[in-house]
Structures are given as C-alpha cells and as structure tokens.
Amino acid sequence: MGQKFYNRFMNVPVILVVVQKENPNLAVREDDFAAICCLIQNFSLLAWEQGLGLVWESYPLLTQAEFRETLGIGPGERAVASLHIGYPAKVPPAQPRTPASELLTVIDTPS
C-alpha cells in the first residue's frame, strides 16, 4: 500500500497543500474553513478552464505528524486539502447531472 501511494503521489506534476490558520474562535474558524473550500472550488473551475486537471484530496495523511512536520505545518494550522494539478492525458466524459431544480425545495411562506 505504501509503495502504491508513493507512486501515485510521485506521478502528479504539482501538489498544492492548502493550509488554514485556525482562529481560536470556533465560529470564525468554521467561516474561514468554508471560505477556503469556496476558494478551492473556484480555483478548480479556473484550472479546468485553462486545460489543467485538478483533483481535491482530503486524506488522513494531512493530519499525520510526519506529513505536517515535513511541510512545516505548525500548531494552530490545519492542512485542509491536497490539490493534485496537471495536464490530463485524457479528459473523462462529463457525467450526467441532476438539474438544480430537482435538488431544491422551495418553502413558500404566507405574506
């Protein structure tokens, strides 16, 4: 398993680890996390627009002491995601998507 993971990692041209400074106020920390996730999504869309493939990974490795130490992630910081970036050899076909109108529930309130 270790060699397989290593090989997978080493075949990625660019790995960008997104790190969050954790605010001591839990509400602010959660807002910051949500904002970072939005940033990653927008970055992903921009990358694909430019022909770059991007995969957002959030695996247990991000919390391991050796990984954190190697990247210089200190106390009060959190590795949110590992972004694997590169030009894809093959672009997968688009998957069918459920229209947003089928996923939303609108609740009408009386005026």
Secondary structure, 3 states (H helix, E strand, C coil): CHHHHHHHHHCCCEEEEEEEECCCCHHHHHHHHHHHHHHHHHHHHHHHHCCCEEEEECCHHHHCHHHHHHHCCCCCEEEEEEEEEECCCCCCCCCCCCCHHHHCCCCCCCC
